[in-house]
Amino acid sequence: MDVSQAVAAAKRRFVEVFKDEHVENVGLEEVEGTEDSGWYITLGFNRPYVLAGLAVQLVPTANRPRDYKIVHVSKDGELLSIKNREVP
């Protein structure tokens, strides 16, 4: 699996897992190969809501904070994990 295929698999699996969250603007941020020929792929995205206390507020897309997740994909395109990425 080349890098383009790995990125496509990561995006597809990510959107499937987070389908109930209605994530938007999913985009590639970083790619890193692993020792076992898999991939760590960082995806950035927006959520259609921002939690403020217990209330949910709808926020225009331009003003939403961007979230990031690291998607670990095997060399066969299988989803191995999705983890939070710390933002500096």
N, C-alpha and C positions, 0 to 999 in steps of 0.2 A: 504494500500500500504506500503510495507516494504522499507527499505532504498535502496536495490538493484534495485527494480522496479522504485523507484523515480529517482535514478541516470540515469537509462536507459531512462526513459521518458524525463528527462532534456536534456540529450545528443541528443536524437532524435529530440526534439523540437528545440533545439539550432541550430543544423545542418540544419534543414528545414528553419528556419528564416534567417540564414546567408548563404544560398546556393549560392547566387550571389557573395558573398565575397570569396568563395573558401577557407574557413578556413581549416587548417590542424592540425594534431596532437592534437585533442581535447581530453583532459584528466581531470579526477577528481582531484580536489585540496582539497576541504573541503565540509563537509556536516553539516548542523545544522537543527534540527527539530524546528518547529514553534508551538506556543500555540494552533493553530487550527488544528494540526496534519498534516500540510503541511511541505514543506522542502525548505530551502535555500541551493542551491548547487552551489559551485564555480567551474567553469570550466576554465582551461587554454588552450590556443590554439595559433597557429601561423597564420599569414596572409601571402600570397605569395608575398606581396609587402610592401614597406616602403615608405611613402610619404616624400619627401624632397623638400620643397618649392612647386612648381607646377609640378615638375617632378616625375614620378613614376619609381623607380629603383627596379629591381629584385635582391633579395639578397639570397644567399644560405641558406638553412634551418637552418644549425648550427649557423648562425650569425644573425638570425632574433630575434627581441625582442619578448618575450612571453606576450600575452595579457590575461586579466582575466575578466570574467563576472560572476555575481551572478544571477543564474536562480532560480526564485521562482516558485515552483510547488505545486499545491493543493494536498490534500490527495487523490484526484481522478485522479491525473496525468495531470491535465490541466495546461497549461502555464499561469502564472499570471503576470510575469514581467521578464525582463532581464535588469540588471543594471551594470554599470562599477564598478569594484572593485579597490579601491585605492591600489597601490603597494608602500610599504615603501621604 
